[in-house]
Amino acid sequence: MIIDLRSDTVTKPTKGMLEAMWSAQVGDDVFGEDPTVNALEQKLAEMFGMEAGLFCPSGTMTNQIAVKLHTGPQKEVICHKYSHIYLYEAGGIMANAHASVKLLEGVYGKITAQDVADNISPDDVHACETSLVSLENTMNKGGGSIYTLEEVKPIKTLCDQHGIKLHLDGARLFNSLVVTGESPKDWGVQFDTISICLSKGLGCPIGSVLLGTKADIKRARKIRKSFGGGMRQAGYLAAAAIYALDHHVDRLTEDHARSKVIGQMLEKHHLVSEVFPVMTNIVIARLQGISPEDFLSKLADKGIKAVKFGKDQVRFVTHLDFNDEMLELFGERIKEI
Ligand SMILES: *Cc1c(COP(=O)(O)O)cnc(C)c1O
C-alpha cells in the first residue's frame, strides 16, 4: 500500500461527493447562470459575513486576483518571506499585478503588527507605497501554524489607520478554525478579501473561493476573466464544494490527530533533529545526517511519499484519504529506515 503524504491535494472525491456532483443543477457561469456556483459563492460569503464570493479554479488564482485588486505598479504588498503568494505562485505578484513585495521574517511563518508597523512604505516620491498586507492561515511553510484572532486584530487596526488593505490566504483556514473554535464571521470582519481552498483538506477535486465586498468581487470577476478563469458549467465542481462544506469540515480534527502522531514518531527518529510544533495537518521535520533527497528515496522504497521542504527539511500532510491503518503502517515502516 502506497502512503501518500505529499499534500492534502492528493485526495479523490468520495462517493457522496461524486453523487452530489452528478446531480448538480448547472448553467453557464460566465453569464452568471449556474445556480450551483451562485449557491456556493453565497453560502461561503454568508458563512464569513462577507458580501460576495467568486469561485475560481485554484487558490493561486484567488490570491493573485486579490493581489491585483489591492496593489498595482509602484505599490507594494507586505508578507512573510515564506508566504505562498510570494514563494509558490510562479512570480505572479510581479507578472500579474506588477507590484513590489516586502518580505518579513517571523517565527513559524507568522508576522506581528509591530513587524508590519516597522515596514510600511509611505506615499513618498522615493518609495513604493504599501497598499496591501497579506497573511496566511494556516501557514504552510510554518508547519501548519495558526494565527489567532487576537494576533490578527492589531494588524487590521494598523492597516485601517494607514489605508492599507488586508488579505488572507486562507487555503487552510478551516484547519485553523476547527482548532481554535473561532467563528468564520469573526474572521470575515478582519479582512478585505479572503481566499479559501476547497481542494485541500476539504477534499474537492478543484476550486477556491475569493470573498470580499460586492464592488471588489465585481472587479475580481473581470480579472478572473482576463486570467482565463471564467468557467462554464462549473456547478458540477461547486456541488463538490458545497458537499465538502457540509461534510468535511468537522472531520479535519481527525487529520490533526493523525499528524500529531506522525510528529511524535518522527521526533524519535534517528535521522530527524527537530519537528516543528504540529498544530494542524502539516508536519515539517528537520533532518540530520541525511539529505532530503536521500531521506525521501528511503521513504519511497518503503512506499511512503513526502516532499522536500527546504534545504534540510521534509513535509508530510495528512488528509481525507489517509486513515488509521495507514498511520500504523507508517509507524512500522519508518522504524525500518
Ligand atoms: C495550496 C495553497 C494555495 C493555492 O494553491 P493552488 O494549488 O493554486 O490551489 C494557496 N496558499 C496556500 C498556503 C496553499 O497551501
The ligand as an ORCA input file, in Angstrom:
! r2SCAN-3c Opt
* xyz 0 1
  C      -2.286     25.222     -1.891
  C      -2.146     26.607     -1.415
  C      -2.626     27.682     -2.178
  C      -3.274     27.511     -3.523
  O      -2.691     26.590     -4.344
  P      -3.389     26.042     -5.673
  O      -2.635     24.796     -5.909
  O      -3.161     27.081     -6.710
  O      -4.833     25.841     -5.403
  C      -2.517     28.936     -1.646
  N      -1.966     29.141     -0.434
  C      -1.516     28.141      0.325
  C      -0.959     28.430      1.680
  C      -1.581     26.839     -0.137
  O      -1.123     25.837      0.622
*
